[in-house]
Amino acid sequence: MHSQDMNEVANFKKGSTKGCSDNNLNYPPYTPKILDEVMYSKTLCMDAKQAWGSHYDVHSLYGYSMVLATEKALQRVFGGNRTLMLTRSSFPGVGKYSGHWLGDNAANWNDIKWAIPGMLEFSLFGIPYIGADICGFFDNSSEELCRRWMQVGAFYPFSRNHNAQGYKPQDPAAYGPSSTLVKSSKHYLRIRYTLLPYLYTLFYKAHTTGETVVRPVMHEFYSDRATWDVDRQFLWGKHLLITPVLDPGVEMVKAYVPDAVWYDYETYVCVLISSRLNPMGLIVALDDNNQAAGELFWDDGDSRETVKNGNHIHYEFSVVYGILKMQVIHAGYSDPNNLTFEDITILGVPHPPLSVSVTHVQTHGNVNTILPVTNIQYDDAKEVLFLRNLSLTLGETYVVEWELAPEETQRFDCHPEEHADEAKCKARGCIWKPSSIEKVPWCYYPKDYGYTVTTHETTNAGMVLGIIRNKKYRSSAYSLEGSPDIDFLRVEFSILFLLGLFFFLCSLYILPLNVPSSPEIDENKRLYRVDYTIKPFGIKVIRKSTGTTIWDSAVPGFTFSDMFIQVSTRLSSEFVYGFGETEHPTYKHDLNYHTWGMFSKDQPPGYKKNCYGVHPFYMGLENTADAHGVLLLNSNAMGKTNTLSTVSDHLWIHDRSYFLIGRPVLPAYWSLGFQLCRYGYANDTEIENLYNDMRAAGIPYDVQYADIDYMERQLDFVLDPDFSGLPSLVDKMRGEGMRFIFILDPAISGNETRPYPAFDRGQAADVFIKWPKEISDEIVWGKVWPDYPNVTVNEDLDWDTQVELYRAYTAFPDFFRTQTAQWWHQEIKDFYNLMKFDGIWIDMNEPASFVHGTVGGKCLGNPLLENPPYMPPLDSQSLGLNHKTLCMNSEQILSSGKRVRHYDVHNLYGWSHTKPTYDAVLDVTGHRGIVVTRSTYPSSGKWAGHWLGDNFSSWDQLYKSIIGTCVLKMCCLGTKYLRSRQDPVAWDAFFAEASRDVLNIRYTLLPYLYTLMFEAHTTGSTVVRPLLHEFVNDKTTWNIHKQFLWGPALLITPALDKGAIQVDGYVPNARWYDYHTVNVGVRGQMVQMPTPLNHINLHIRGGYILPWQKPENTTRYSRTNPLGLIVALSDTQTAQGSFFWDDGEGVGR
């Protein structure tokens, strides 16, 4: 580098040591307003002679002439290598040889501002290599001034920190390695170095075409008069707008953004390319037409005349319709560092691509490659597509193409109900446009349908927003009669993450669950960040570590009306699991315009039918193999697709479900044994014979059930005469190590002709659900199993006629009330005194009724509650919400005394029934018994287990039971795949032997299963789990639903198809030992496994230790046997495990 200073020419004397002659050159007739108003002040006398003439004529060319002489000298000294020359004095033409700095400025805020117009002017003068002394040459710079100057100076073409002797050091290191200035300087200088290929290409364009490098905004937007006065911002070329801070004490800067698509550099990219040795990359910023263009010039960076001699590479880049052409225009240079384009960042991609391909264009044929998913990353929040690890050779031509889904697939359904037409669609303010793509809605929301943010307030816990409905579109009241939209809303969300939507100036029904009140306020501890969009209003939750948007409601369709809420979201991927209790054919949900209802019903399993409970929870598996959970904490009826719809006037969305629902109950050890139950036992003798046959067959068996057959006329707590010997039989069985569980339904008969304590005491304690007091003080009567007294049921009649003629009126306890729990506890205690038991099975608690709403079918009160404006897709949808259950206007009373509608808490009925039952079992028996409940809701698992309901004896129900078990385990229920309604001894000896053998394996491994239950109880882990929970980085496991694991270590591959003698099972990439043979097989592939009728495939994972125990006919005896360990060594000859043991039924911590 050669720096030429003082070449104006500068002189510390006036003219010369002897002064200057008095003549017309030194004292011309006109003297400009110059220093001292003397022509020779601080320079030579004007009559001095030079080769080019009198100094008077060539004074301003002195620096130029010095530049020419220096250029010749540099060529002689450095030969073919380029050097850097700087000159303080300049003249048009100097830019051909030299750069320039803006002279000896001062460390003040005025000079930092003046540097920008100075640079822009010299760009006009043909000197693009231009800059100012960063932090000022004279005076001492403050830390703030120097920090701001280092920021803007990182984008001077000539970027140099320079100060004079005698002042405080101002190089960044002088401020200390941990100073804000050092951190800021490193950050922006790294950006400069990242973009040096772009800057170098701008200099190439300036050199070959005369373009400017640094340019004013008006050069690109000259038709916009607002840019003509902009001198506090500048551009690098056409594409990078730099807006620095140029005033003290400022943290926000006012800037002009011209009319074009702009992307914030720092919020979308953090790529560091610090030298010419590192791989290159491209930033593609798409415009309004989804197009982009650019160039790259590359040579050795040092040699002279590389353009003239052709020793360079020149690329032209263009993007049209999702195709990036990287066209080599000239390839006259081969970089010795074998440089490649590794990363391409594309800004403005509206949604994730279906696929990305790279074509290497070659003379002898093109080579096309599909980019692996691992090389593709998409940031929903910023609409940025990252293509990683491409290894595209510099100097070669490539075509990169990303395929986007058609526009139609991005639609959000505005008419999810049947029978949509154009008139109905437009009445909702939506767009009607037919599509040839299957399942794509023809009626969909405009992009700005929804709400707009009008106010914003930041709190320690999150944000509070005020939003207003876009009244450009009609209120949903036009199509949802009786449910007008609410125009103004207050939205609060705190980072647990918890999202609450509140009426503006109205009260909100709050779920009676343990919602935590103290969110995480330390930003650094949060795994996520939350953004919101102003129009349409939406919330985005973004994983910090990957940039993946895991919740994105910033899409059209948000509706908030009096009886209807709809929230649309974009998912992080297609891999969504959960949403119970609905039947679906695979573990992974297909939400591609499929809709499921969520409303607890007396509904046996069936495709897309919501069954007994509601679990509005899903796990989203992101393409990066990270996972997240979302709990939609709402107890009203809902429908779900990629849009969530609910008949609620309230909705909470929570991402940390264990904070709310707690961990699963630790069941009694004996409850992990085999259990038998059948609906239809004729008398106690039939149960006794079954018990004796099972014992004779030697089949392990711990628990016997009694269904409603044991009850007189299906009355709770009343023993049928045909089962009068059941109490003594139970005592005998329990004495021999067995356990007994009986069934209870919530509905209590109210038509008894003789005293019935359960009803009489319940009515006296006012525990039954009634109408709201302002309507009636009567019980809301239903009909379930209990028969009228003194009748003989004619079972030849159709079902509805039997219900009408023979079923008694029944009352439904309100388990929210404190007195109801006390009443229920007393009834259970009294029954325990009659007949001992170890657990209770609660059924029909959706609540189920055999009439619709109430006896006679006339529900009192607001009819919209029974048939709301929006009906989720449920079985018998046309019959309303009260189909086979209570009237929605029935009133329930929370323990706080707050009165609520059954409409709001229907899905919580089974949940409210469970805890009082569990408390009663523990207190009455004095041991840790179990409760098995049919209707569940998140947190039911704290007290009970669940069975998958009244399924059918069919092959499809067999494999779907695995899906249901995995879903409900994920939803934190204590489901145990352990109940059977087919007696093993009812078949032949081969079947009995096969059952005995496989149950002996179960009993052998009960110590391991019990340990898994303990870990679930204490840490929230799953017991039964899908393969993807353990092998999430293996995407093959993401679609497996016909195999499952016990914990991390036991792989179960059952036969699930009729006539199958072998089964295809996936063996993940680990060492696995066949449980039966101890053989070590293949890994990471599908394997065909033999599966005769008496065999189930089990594999133990290497690296784990499983406790075991010799089996016996019941756990009472097996628990007395010695324990053992199965140590399955990994590839590295290591293994680990844990073991939990207690008395198996104790109560307490």
DRENBA-669447 format. One record per residue (C-alpha): residue in three letters; x, y, z. Coordinates in steps of 0.25 Angstrom, whole numbers, plus 5000, padded with zeros to 4 digits. Layout:
ALAXYZ...
This chain:
MET500050005000HIS500550144997SER499850265004GLN500150404998ASP499950515008MET500150665008ASN500050664992GLU499250794990VAL500350834991ALA500450865006ASN501550965011PHE501651015026LYS502151145020LYS501451245011GLY502051224997SER503451205001THR504451235012LYS504751365005GLY503251395002CYS502651424988SER502851534978ASP501851634976ASN501251604962ASN499951564956LEU500151414958ASN500351424973TYR499351544974PRO498351524963PRO497251624960TYR496251534966THR496551444978PRO495551334982LYS495051324997ILE496251235001LEU497051225013ASP497551355017GLU497051405004VAL498451384999MET498751294987TYR500051244993SER499551225007LYS500151085012THR500651054998LEU501651094987CYS501751224981MET500851234969ASP502051274959ALA502851154963LYS503151074950GLN502750924948ALA502850834935TRP501450854932GLY501451014934SER501351114945HIS500951064958TYR499751164957ASP499251084945VAL499450944950HIS499350954966SER498150864966LEU498850764958TYR499950744967GLY499350624974TYR498950564961SER500350574955MET500850514968VAL499850394966LEU500350374952ALA501750374956THR501450274967GLU500650184958LYS501850174949ALA502850144961LEU501850034967GLN501749964953ARG503349954953VAL503449914967PHE502249814968GLY502149774953GLY500949694950ASN500349704964ARG499249804968THR499549904979LEU498750004987MET499050154986LEU498350264994THR498450404991ARG497950524999SER497950624988SER497050584976PHE496550624962PRO495650564952GLY496350444947VAL497050404960GLY496050294962LYS496750214951TYR497950194959SER497650224974GLY496650234985HIS496450354994TRP496050375008LEU495250505013GLY496450565020ASP496750595035ASN495350605041ALA495050615056ALA494450525066ASN493050595067TRP491650555062ASN491650665051ASP492850595044ILE492250455045LYS490950515038TRP491850595027ALA492550465023ILE491350405016PRO491150525006GLY492650535004MET492650385000LEU491450404991GLU492150524984PHE493450454981SER492650334975LEU492150444966PHE493550484963GLY493950344959ILE494750314971PRO493950194977TYR495050144987ILE494650254997GLY494550265012ALA494650355024ASP495550335036ILE494750245046CYS494550305060GLY495250435055PHE496650485053PHE496750595063ASP496150605077ASN495850495087SER494650405083SER493550365093GLU493250215093GLU491850235088LEU492350325076CYS493450225072ARG492450105074ARG491450165064TRP492650205055MET493150065054GLN491750015051VAL491650115039GLY493050105035ALA492949955033PHE492249995020TYR493150105015PRO493850045003PHE495150095009SER494950055023ARG496050105033ASN496150145047HIS497150265048ASN497550365058ALA498650465061GLN499750465071GLY499550515085TYR498050465086LYS497450345093PRO497550215086GLN496350185078ASP496550055072PRO495449955076ALA496349875085ALA496749995093TYR495349985099GLY495549855105PRO495249715099SER493849705106SER493349845103THR492149875095LEU492949945085VAL493849825082LYS492649735081SER491949825072SER493149845063LYS493349695061HIS491949675058TYR491849785047LEU493249755041ARG492849605040ILE491649655032ARG492649735023TYR493549615021THR492349525018LEU491949625007LEU493349645001PRO493049564989TYR491849654986LEU492649784989TYR493749734980THR492749704969LEU492349854970PHE493749894968TYR493849814956LYS492549874950ALA493150014954HIS494449974947THR493749924934THR492550004933GLY492750124941GLU491650094951THR491650144965VAL491950064977VAL491450144989ARG490250224983PRO489150314988VAL487750254990MET487250344979HIS488150274968GLU487350154969PHE485950224972TYR486150354965SER484650364961ASP484350364976ARG484550514980ALA484650474995THR485950404992TRP486650534986ASP486850595000VAL487350465007ASP488850475011ARG488850395024GLN488650265017PHE489450205005LEU489450084997TRP490449984993GLY490149964978LYS488649934976HIS488349844987LEU488949875001LEU488249995008ILE489150045020THR488450125031PRO489450165042VAL489250235055LEU489850375054ASP489350445066PRO489750425081GLY488750355091VAL487950295080GLU487450145080MET486350165069VAL486650235055LYS485650295046ALA485950255032TYR485350255018VAL485050115012PRO484750124997ASP483650054990ALA484249914988VAL484349784995TRP485349795006TYR485849695016ASP486549725029TYR487949665027GLU488149635042THR486849565045TYR486949465034VAL488449425032CYS489649405041VAL490649355031LEU492149385033ILE493149375022SER494349435027SER495449415016ARG495649375002LEU495949235007ASN494549205012PRO493349145003MET492449244997GLY490949264997LEU489849344991ILE488749434997VAL487549434987ALA486549544991LEU485249524983ASP484449644978ASP482949664977ASN483049574964ASN483849464971GLN485049494963ALA486449534966ALA487749564958GLY489249584962GLU490649564957LEU491949514963PHE493349554958TRP494549474964ASP496049464961ASP497249454969GLY497049584976ASP498449634973SER498949624959ARG498849744949GLU497949744937THR497149614940VAL495949674933LYS496749714921ASN497449584920GLY496249494923ASN496849434936HIS495549434944ILE494249374946HIS492949454943TYR491549394948GLU490149444944PHE489049404954SER487549404951VAL486349354958VAL485049334951TYR483849244955GLY484649174966ILE485849144957LEU487249204960LYS488249204949MET489649214953GLN490149244939VAL491649254936ILE491949364926HIS493449354926ALA494249254932GLY495749294931TYR496249264945SER496349144953ASP496449174968PRO497549104975ASN496649084988ASN495648994981LEU494549094985THR493049044985PHE491749114987GLU491249045000ASP490049115005ILE488949194997THR487949275005ILE486649314998LEU485849425004GLY484349435001VAL483949294999PRO482449285003HIS482449145008PRO483349025010PRO483748954997LEU483248814993SER484648784988VAL485948854983SER486848804972VAL488248844967THR488648824952HIS490148834949VAL490148884934GLN491248814927THR491748804912HIS491548654912GLY490248644919ASN489548704931VAL489548634945ASN488248654953THR488248634968ILE487048644978LEU487548714990PRO487348635003VAL486348685013THR487548705023ASN488148815014ILE486848895014GLN486348985025TYR485149075024ASP484849195034ASP483349215033ALA483349335042LYS484349405032GLU483949335019VAL485449295017LEU485949175010PHE487349125014LEU488049025005ARG489248965012ASN490448885009LEU490348894993SER491748884989LEU491548954976THR492948974969LEU493349114966GLY493449144952GLU492349034948THR490949064943TYR489749014952VAL488249024952VAL487649014966GLU486048994966TRP485148994978GLU483748934975LEU482649004983ALA481248944985PRO480149004977GLU479449134982GLU478249054984THR478848964995GLN479149095003ARG477649125005PHE476949125018ASP475549075018CYS474449175020HIS473349075019PRO473748945026GLU472248895027GLU471648815015HIS470848875004ALA471749005001ASP471349084989GLU471749214984ALA470649294990LYS470849245004CYS472349265002LYS472249404998ALA471249435010ARG472349405019GLY473249505012CYS474149395006ILE474649354992TRP474049254983LYS474949194973PRO474849044969SER476048954968SER476348824961ILE477248784973GLU476548684982LYS476148734996VAL476548874993PRO475448964998TRP474749044988CYS474249144998TYR475449215005TYR475849335013PRO476449465007LYS477849485012ASP477449605021TYR476249535027GLY476349545042TYR476849645052THR477849765052VAL478749795064THR478449945069THR479149945083HIS480349875088GLU480849865103THR482049785107THR482049725121ASN483049645128ALA482349515125GLY481949545110MET481049635103VAL479749705103LEU479049735090GLY477849815086ILE477249765073ILE476149805064ARG475349725054ASN475549755039LYS474149815036LYS474349805022TYR473749675022ARG472349635027SER472249585042SER472049435043ALA470749465049TYR470249465034SER470549315033LEU470649275048GLU469249325053GLY469249365067SER470749375069PRO471249515065ASP472649545063ILE473349625075ASP474049745068PHE475049785079LEU475849685087ARG476949685097VAL477949575095GLU478949535107PHE480049435105SER481149405115ILE482349315112LEU482049175118PHE481549185106LEU480149215110LEU479249295100GLY477949345106LEU476849415097PHE475949505106PHE474649585103PHE474949725103LEU474249785116CYS473549645118SER473749535127LEU474349405123TYR474049255127ILE475349195132LEU475549045132PRO475548995146LEU476948935144ASN478348975151VAL478749085141PRO480149135146SER480249275149SER481749305149PRO482249305135GLU483749295131ILE484249445130ASP485749415127GLU485849425112ASN487149345112LYS486449225118ARG485349215108LEU485549115097TYR484549205088ARG484249345084VAL482949405081ASP482649495070TYR481349555065THR480849605052ILE480049735051LYS479149705039PRO478549605040PHE478749585054GLY479449455057ILE480449395067LYS481749325063VAL482549235073ILE483949215068ARG484949115073LYS486249195075SER487249085072THR486749055058GLY485849165054THR484649075052THR483349135054ILE482549035062TRP481249115064ASP480849215053SER479449275053ALA479849395045VAL478949345034PRO477549385030GLY476249325036PHE476349365051THR474949385056PHE474449415070SER473049425072ASP472049405083MET471949255081PHE473049215072ILE474549235071GLN475349195059VAL476949195059SER477649155047THR479149115047ARG480249065039LEU480948945044SER482448925045SER482348795037GLU481348695033PHE481748605044VAL480648625055TYR480248525065GLY479248525076PHE477848585076GLY477048485084GLU476148415086THR475848395071GLU476048275062HIS477048295051PRO477748195043THR479148235045TYR479948295057LYS480348415049HIS479148505046ASP478748545032LEU478248685034ASN478148715019TYR476748765019HIS476248655028THR475448695040TRP475248625053GLY474248665064MET474548665079PHE473348655088SER473248535098LYS472148445094ASP471648305096GLN472248265083PRO472948135080PRO474248145072GLY474048175057TYR474848255047LYS474848405050LYS473848385061ASN474148445074CYS473948345085TYR473948355100GLY474948465104VAL475548585098HIS477048615098PRO477348745090PHE478848715090TYR479748695079MET481248675077GLY481848735065LEU483148675060GLU483948775052ASN484848745040THR486048765049ALA485648645058ASP485248745069ALA483848725075HIS482848815082GLY481548795088VAL480348885088LEU479148875097LEU477848945093LEU477248965107ASN475848975103SER474648895109ASN473648925098ALA473348845086MET474348865075GLY474748825061LYS476148815056THR476848815043ASN477948905040THR476949005045LEU476448995060SER474949025061THR474149025075VAL472849065079SER473449125091ASP473549275095HIS474949245101LEU476249175097TRP477549155103ILE478749105096HIS479949045104ASP481248985100ARG481648925113SER480548825116TYR481248755129PHE481148895136LEU479648885135ILE479348735135GLY480348675145ARG480948535144PRO480248405143VAL479848325155LEU480748215160PRO479848095159ALA479847975169TYR480747865165TRP479647765164SER478947845153LEU480047815143GLY479647675143PHE478647615134GLN477147655136LEU475847585131CYS474547645129ARG473247615121TYR471947685120GLY470847575121TYR471247495133ALA469947425137ASN470247405152ASP471447385162THR471547245159GLU471947275144ILE473047365150GLU473547255160ASN473547155149LEU474447245140TYR475347265152ASN475547125154ASP475747095139MET476847195138ARG477547145151ALA477447005145ALA478047055132GLY479247115140ILE479047245132PRO479547365140TYR478347455144ASP478247565155VAL476947635154GLN475547595151TYR474447695148ALA472947705150ASP472147785139ILE470747845142ASP470247695142TYR470547695157MET469547805160GLU468047795162ARG467447855150GLN468747925147LEU468648015160ASP469948065166PHE470248005180VAL469147895179LEU469547755178ASP468647665169PRO468147535176ASP468747455165PHE470147505170SER469847495185GLY471047395186LEU471947495180PRO472447565193SER472947425199LEU473547385185VAL474247515185ASP474747495199LYS475247355195MET475947405182ARG476647515189GLY477147415200GLU477747345188GLY478547465183MET477447515173ARG476847655172PHE475447705169ILE474947825162PHE473447855160ILE472847965151LEU472048085154ASP471248175145PRO471048325149ALA469548325146ILE468648295158SER467248245157GLY466148345163ASN464948255161GLU465048155172THR463848105180ARG464648075192PRO465748145199TYR466948155190PRO468048225199ALA468948265187PHE467848355181ASP467148395194ARG468448445201GLY468948505188GLN467648585186ALA467748625201ALA469148675199ASP468748745186VAL469748675177PHE469048655164ILE469048745152LYS467848835150TRP467348945141PRO467849085144LYS467049145156GLU466449255148ILE465749145139SER465449035148ASP465948965161GLU465748825155ILE466748715153VAL467148705138TRP466648555136GLY467248465127LYS467148315124VAL468348215125TRP468448065129PRO467548055142ASP466147995139TYR464848035146PRO464547945158ASN463647835156VAL463647825141THR464047715131VAL464847765119ASN464347715106GLU465647705099ASP464947675085LEU464547815084ASP465547915077TRP466447995086ASP465848125086THR464448065090GLN465147985102VAL465748115107GLU464448185106LEU463648075113TYR464648015123ARG465848115126ALA465648195139TYR465848335140THR467348365145ALA468048485151PHE469448515148PRO470348555160ASP471048685158PHE472448645162PHE473048785162ARG472248815175THR473048785188GLN471748715194THR471648625183ALA473048565185GLN472648545200TRP471348475196TRP472048385186HIS473148355196GLN472148305206GLU471348225196ILE472648155192LYS473048135206ASP471648065209PHE471747975198TYR473247935202ASN472647885215LEU471647795207MET472747745197LYS474247765197PHE474947815185ASP476247875180GLY475947975169ILE474748035162TRP474348045148ILE473548165144ASP472748165131MET471748245124ASN472348375129GLU472348455116PRO471248465122ALA470448365114SER468948365113PHE467948285105VAL467148405102HIS467548535095GLY467648645105THR466648605115VAL465448515116GLY464448565106GLY465548635098LYS465148775102CYS466348855107LEU466048985114GLY466749115112ASN467549165100PRO467349065088LEU468649115082LEU469349045093GLU468748915088ASN468948935073PRO470049045073PRO470349125060TYR471549035057MET471448885059PRO472748805059PRO472748685051LEU472248585061ASP471348455059SER469948505058GLN470348645056SER469048685051LEU468348645064GLY469248755072LEU470148745084ASN469148685093HIS469148555085LYS469248445095THR469648535107LEU469048645115CYS468448775111MET469548885109ASN468748985117SER468848895129GLU469548965141GLN470748915149ILE471448985160LEU472948985162SER473548965176SER473749125177GLY472249135175LYS472249195161ARG471149145153VAL471449095139ARG470749035127HIS470848885124TYR471148945110ASP472548995115VAL472948875124HIS472348755116ASN473648695113LEU474148705127TYR473048625133GLY473848495133TRP475048575138SER474248625150HIS473748485152THR475148425153LYS475848495165PRO474648475175THR474648325171TYR476148315173ASP476148385186ALA475048295191VAL475748165186LEU477048205194ASP476248245206VAL475348125207THR476348015203GLY477548075210HIS478348035198ARG478748085185GLY477648025177ILE477348075163VAL476248145155VAL475948115141THR475148225134ARG474448225121SER474348385119THR475648455120TYR476248595118PRO477648645120SER478148625135SER477248505137GLY478448415137LYS478848475150TRP477748385156ALA477348285146GLY477648185135HIS476748175123TRP476348065113LEU476048095098GLY474548075100ASP473547975094ASN474347935081PHE473947825072SER474547685070SER475247715057TRP476647715051ASP476647865048GLN476347895063LEU477547805067TYR478547895060LYS477848025063SER477947995078ILE479448015077ILE479148155071GLY478148185082THR479048145093CYS480248225088VAL479348345086LEU478748345100LYS480148315107MET480648435100CYS479448505105CYS479948465119LEU478848365122GLY479248235130THR478748145119LYS479148005121TYR478947905109LEU478547805119ARG477047775118SER476347665111ARG474847625108GLN475147485103ASP475447375113PRO476747305109VAL476147175115ALA474847195105TRP475747135094ASP476547015092ALA477746965099PHE478647015088PHE478147155091ALA478247145106GLU479647095105ALA480047215096SER479347315105ARG480047255117ASP481447265110VAL481247405106LEU480747445119ASN481847385126ILE482747475118ARG481947595123TYR482047545137THR483547525136LEU483747665132LEU482747735142PRO483947795150TYR484347865137LEU482947905134TYR482747955148THR484048035148LEU483548105135MET482248135142PHE483048195153GLU483848285144ALA482648325137HIS482048365151THR483248445155THR483848495142GLY482648495132SER483348395122THR482448305114VAL482348155117VAL481848105104ARG482448185093PRO482548195078LEU483948165072LEU484148305068HIS484248355082GLU485548275083PHE486048285069VAL485548425065ASN486748445056ASP486348325048LYS485148375039THR484748235036THR484148225050TRP483348345048ASN482248265040ILE482348135049HIS481048105056LYS480947955056GLN482147935066PHE482347995079LEU483348005091TRP483247975106GLY484148095110PRO485448105102ALA485847965102LEU484847865098LEU484347855084ILE482947785082THR482647745067PRO481247675068ALA480547605056LEU479347685053ASP478747625041LYS477847505039GLY478647385035ALA480047445036ILE481147355039GLN482247455037VAL482247605040ASP483047715034GLY483647795045TYR484647915045VAL485947895054PRO486548035057ASN488048055056ALA488447995069ARG488947865074TRP487647775077TYR487547645084ASP486447545080TYR485747525094HIS485547375091THR486847335084VAL487747445089ASN488247455074VAL488747595069GLY488147625056VAL488247735046ARG487947885048GLY487448005042GLN486547925032MET485147855030VAL485247705034GLN484347595031MET484147525045PRO483447385046THR482147395054PRO481447265057LEU480147275065ASN480847245078HIS481947345076ILE482147495077ASN483447565073LEU484147635084HIS485547705084ILE486447765095ARG487247885091GLY488747875094GLY489247975104TYR488147945114ILE487947865127LEU486547805130PRO486047755143TRP485247625143GLN484647525153LYS484147385152PRO482647385148GLU481547325156ASN480047315154THR479847445161THR480747565165ARG480547535180TYR481447405178SER482347455167ARG482747575176THR483347475186ASN484247405175PRO485747445174LEU486047565164GLY486947565152LEU487547655142ILE487647645127VAL488947725123ALA488847755108LEU490247805104SER490347915093ASP491347925082THR492347985092GLN492147875102THR491347965112ALA489947965118GLN489148045128GLY487748035135SER486948065147PHE486047985156PHE484948035166TRP484347945176ASP483347965188ASP482247895194GLY481447915181GLU480147975187GLY480548065198VAL479948205199GLY480748325201ARG482048395196
